[in-house]
Amino acid sequence: MSTLTDELTDVESSALAELERISDRDALEEWRVTWQGRRQGRLPKLLEQLPTLPIEDRREAGQLANRVRTALENAYEERRAVLEHASVSQRLSAEAIDVTLPGRRVPAGGLHPTTQTLREIIDAFKPMGFTVVEGPEVEWDYYNFEALNIPADHPARDQWDTLWLDIEDDDGKRPLLLRTHTSPMQVRIMEAQEPPIRVLVPGRVFRHEATDASHESVFFQVEGLAIDRGITFADLKGTLYAFARRMFGPDRRVRFRCDFFPFVEPGVDMAIDCFACKGNGCRVCSQSGWLEIMGAGMVHPKILQRVGYDPDEYTGFAFGMGPERIAMLRHGIDDIRHFYANDLNFLEQF
Ligand code: YSA
């Protein structure tokens, strides 16, 4: 009897002491098999001896055996919980996010310089009563040329060559093209409404063009149209001077020169003295000292008649300007090709 109780007490103290030193789950499992394992475990082996004890010793030894078994089970569970907790904390600290790291910068977008300039142009004309409409970039030959007094054999078509689409209307008369200017919208607007009209049309245009420092093949224009009773050439000049003062300040020089556009009579081009050479002549202004920013004129009576207006009752002026050229003048940009080269070094300056 005394041997079994001694052995039980010895198992208890040795097993618990060993358990104290265990620090990982594999060793814990090994400990469980050694001390509690159903077949070979040291404690179950001792318990097998209980039935062999004399009856008078069995009760006391049985109570001790139960206490040792419970002590080992509880100690095992406690140790398992401690190790479990330790491995969870280890994992958490390995996966922890370091909130003290500086965040990654999200680059902020900005408006393209052309868009900024378009908005400034619109803001300059708004106080004079102009509203904004847009039109199609793919246009009928009729609106781009015919209705603007530019028939199929007119030499003006050469300077406004473009891409043609292989689509015609039912009569086979009006092939489609990529519009070469925003002027077709003059006709569309006049067809759709009666005077008075004061309207701006910003939009993209396309030309078969050899590019250089001041010429792109895809660029923007802003068309202006004002039709009413009693509008004269003085209104055209007054409006465009007011615009130039607002965009370029009072010191910039403005030049009006006679020019020919089949849809105006008379026609002019308006230029601003070149920012790059102060009017002396350089590659930006093709050595002329001036940068042409728009064509303009009094709307031709034939155009008014074509849309059903009476030219004896109504007159008007129109203009078409290049916002990239205006941005070049305002910001001192020496090559128009920068605008659409998608170079962030350029674009981030605006
Ligand atoms: C004229 C009379 C009107 O009553 C109404 C509008 C016009 C303008 C006409 N439709 C036209 O397109 N004239 S234009 O060929 O001389 O172009 C007008 C403006 O667009 C130019 O003054 C210039 O600022 C810009 N532009 C022309 N070709 C360009 C260009 N900008 C960049 N690249 C090009 N290739």
Boltz pocket constraint, residues with backbone or C-beta under 6 A from the ligand:
constraints:
  - pocket:
      binder: B
      contacts: [[A, 180], [A, 181], [A, 182], [A, 183], [A, 207], [A, 209], [A, 214], [A, 215], [A, 216], [A, 217], [A, 219], [A, 220], [A, 221], [A, 223], [A, 224], [A, 261], [A, 263], [A, 264], [A, 267], [A, 268], [A, 270], [A, 292], [A, 293], [A, 294], [A, 295], [A, 296], [A, 297], [A, 298], [A, 299], [A, 317], [A, 318], [A, 319], [A, 320], [A, 321], [A, 322], [A, 323], [A, 324], [A, 325], [A, 336]]
      max_distance: 6.0
